[in-house]
Amino acid sequence: MNTISSLVQLMRLLQLPQARKRIPGCVTSHSGFSLVEVTLALGIVAFGLIAIFGLLPSGLNLVRESAEEATAVNIMGSIASRLQAGKNLPSGTTPIELYYDGEGLELPSASSGEAEYLAVIGLQGTNLPRMATIRVFSPANNSSRSVETIIVLKEPRN
């Protein structure tokens, strides 16, 4: 008897739930989730994961396209700076084609096979001020996407 009372006191000290007395013929309630609840919860989680994984490829495509467009804009800005500085400014109106790699570095020609961007520079007029149209295509072998700007070339500042 002394052992039982010491166990009860120990359980109270440790704040452990006391064992319930079973009464024959009485239904006891158990806490927990039923199989139906678990299955339903797993179905909802699976539906959410499938939706997220379905959006992942389109999100990755948007990231890739925006990086390509940012590189094209940087190339366009570099060309515009060179033209406005008056460096290697051609005198004719024939369009000029320049090729760039994936990092935006100019390539000597398109035959190297590394060209990912094509820049076409169209100059109008022969005297200053002149208007220049710069279009950068990505990818270089397919003109599906491009960025374009128009700049006015004036006398270079000293």
C-alpha positions as CSV (number, residue, x, y, z in Angstrom):
1,M,0.0,0.0,0.0
2,N,2.8,2.3,0.8
3,T,4.3,1.7,-2.6
4,I,1.1,2.6,-4.4
5,S,0.7,5.9,-2.5
6,S,4.3,6.8,-3.2
7,L,3.8,6.1,-7.0
8,V,0.7,8.4,-6.9
9,Q,2.6,11.1,-5.2
10,L,5.5,10.7,-7.7
11,M,3.1,11.0,-10.6
12,R,1.6,14.2,-9.1
13,L,5.0,15.6,-8.7
14,L,6.0,14.9,-12.3
15,Q,2.5,16.0,-13.4
16,L,2.0,12.8,-15.4
17,P,-1.6,11.9,-16.2
18,Q,-2.9,9.3,-13.9
19,A,-4.0,5.9,-15.2
20,R,-7.7,5.7,-15.7
21,K,-9.6,2.9,-14.1
22,R,-11.4,0.7,-16.7
23,I,-15.0,-0.1,-16.1
24,P,-16.2,-3.2,-17.9
25,G,-18.8,-2.4,-20.6
26,C,-17.9,1.3,-20.7
27,V,-16.6,2.9,-23.9
28,T,-13.5,5.0,-23.3
29,S,-12.6,8.0,-25.4
30,H,-9.1,8.0,-27.1
31,S,-7.5,11.2,-28.3
32,G,-5.9,11.2,-31.8
33,F,-6.7,11.4,-35.5
34,S,-8.8,8.9,-37.4
35,L,-7.6,7.4,-40.6
36,V,-10.1,9.5,-42.6
37,E,-8.8,12.7,-41.1
38,V,-5.2,11.8,-41.8
39,T,-6.0,10.8,-45.4
40,L,-7.9,14.0,-46.0
41,A,-5.0,16.1,-44.6
42,L,-2.5,14.3,-46.8
43,G,-4.8,14.9,-49.8
44,I,-4.9,18.6,-49.1
45,V,-1.1,18.8,-48.6
46,A,-0.6,16.8,-51.8
47,F,-2.9,19.1,-53.8
48,G,-1.0,22.2,-52.5
49,L,2.4,20.7,-53.4
50,I,1.3,19.7,-56.9
51,A,0.1,23.3,-57.5
52,I,3.5,24.7,-56.2
53,F,5.5,22.3,-58.4
54,G,3.3,23.2,-61.4
55,L,4.2,26.9,-61.0
56,L,7.9,26.2,-60.6
57,P,8.9,25.8,-64.3
58,S,7.1,29.0,-65.4
59,G,8.7,30.9,-62.5
60,L,12.2,29.6,-63.6
61,N,11.4,30.7,-67.2
62,L,10.5,34.2,-66.1
63,V,13.8,34.4,-64.1
64,R,15.8,33.3,-67.2
65,E,14.0,35.7,-69.5
66,S,14.5,38.7,-67.2
67,A,18.2,37.9,-66.8
68,E,18.5,37.8,-70.7
69,E,16.6,41.1,-71.0
70,A,18.8,42.7,-68.4
71,T,21.9,41.6,-70.3
72,A,20.4,43.0,-73.5
73,V,19.7,46.3,-71.9
74,N,23.3,46.4,-70.6
75,I,24.6,45.7,-74.1
76,M,22.4,48.5,-75.5
77,G,23.6,50.9,-72.9
78,S,27.3,50.1,-73.7
79,I,26.7,50.7,-77.4
80,A,24.9,54.0,-76.7
81,S,27.8,55.2,-74.5
82,R,30.3,54.4,-77.2
83,L,28.3,56.1,-79.9
84,Q,27.7,59.2,-77.8
85,A,31.4,59.4,-77.0
86,G,32.0,59.5,-80.8
87,K,34.3,56.4,-80.7
88,N,34.4,54.5,-84.0
89,L,31.4,56.4,-85.3
90,P,30.7,55.2,-88.9
91,S,30.0,57.8,-91.5
92,G,27.4,55.8,-93.6
93,T,23.9,54.7,-92.9
94,T,24.4,51.0,-93.5
95,P,23.2,48.9,-90.4
96,I,26.0,47.6,-88.2
97,E,25.8,44.1,-86.6
98,L,27.7,43.3,-83.4
99,Y,27.7,40.0,-81.6
100,Y,27.9,39.4,-77.9
101,D,28.2,36.3,-75.7
102,G,26.0,35.4,-72.7
103,E,27.8,37.7,-70.4
104,G,27.5,40.7,-72.7
105,L,31.1,40.7,-73.9
106,E,31.6,41.7,-77.6
107,L,32.7,38.9,-79.9
108,P,34.9,39.5,-83.0
109,S,32.4,37.7,-85.3
110,A,29.3,35.5,-85.3
111,S,31.2,32.5,-86.7
112,S,32.6,31.6,-83.2
113,G,29.2,30.0,-82.3
114,E,29.2,31.6,-78.9
115,A,27.0,34.6,-79.9
116,E,23.9,34.8,-77.8
117,Y,23.0,38.4,-78.6
118,L,22.9,40.3,-81.8
119,A,23.0,44.1,-81.8
120,V,21.9,46.0,-84.9
121,I,22.8,49.7,-85.0
122,G,21.0,51.8,-87.6
123,L,22.3,55.3,-88.2
124,Q,20.3,58.0,-89.9
125,G,21.8,61.0,-91.6
126,T,25.4,61.9,-92.2
127,N,25.8,65.1,-90.2
128,L,25.5,65.7,-86.5
129,P,23.1,65.6,-84.8
130,R,22.3,62.1,-86.0
131,M,19.7,59.6,-84.8
132,A,20.8,56.1,-84.0
133,T,18.5,53.1,-83.5
134,I,19.9,50.3,-81.4
135,R,18.1,46.9,-81.3
136,V,19.5,43.9,-79.3
137,F,18.0,40.5,-80.2
138,S,18.1,37.5,-77.9
139,P,19.0,34.8,-78.9
140,A,21.2,36.0,-81.7
141,N,20.0,33.3,-84.2
142,N,16.3,33.9,-83.6
143,S,14.7,37.4,-83.5
144,S,11.9,36.4,-81.1
145,R,12.8,38.9,-78.4
146,S,14.4,42.2,-78.6
147,V,14.9,45.5,-76.8
148,E,15.2,48.8,-78.7
149,T,16.2,52.4,-78.1
150,I,16.7,55.5,-80.1
151,I,19.4,58.0,-79.3
152,V,20.5,61.3,-80.7
153,L,24.2,61.7,-81.4
154,K,25.6,65.2,-80.8
155,E,29.1,66.7,-80.9
156,P,31.2,64.9,-78.3
157,R,32.1,67.0,-75.2
158,N,35.7,67.6,-74.4
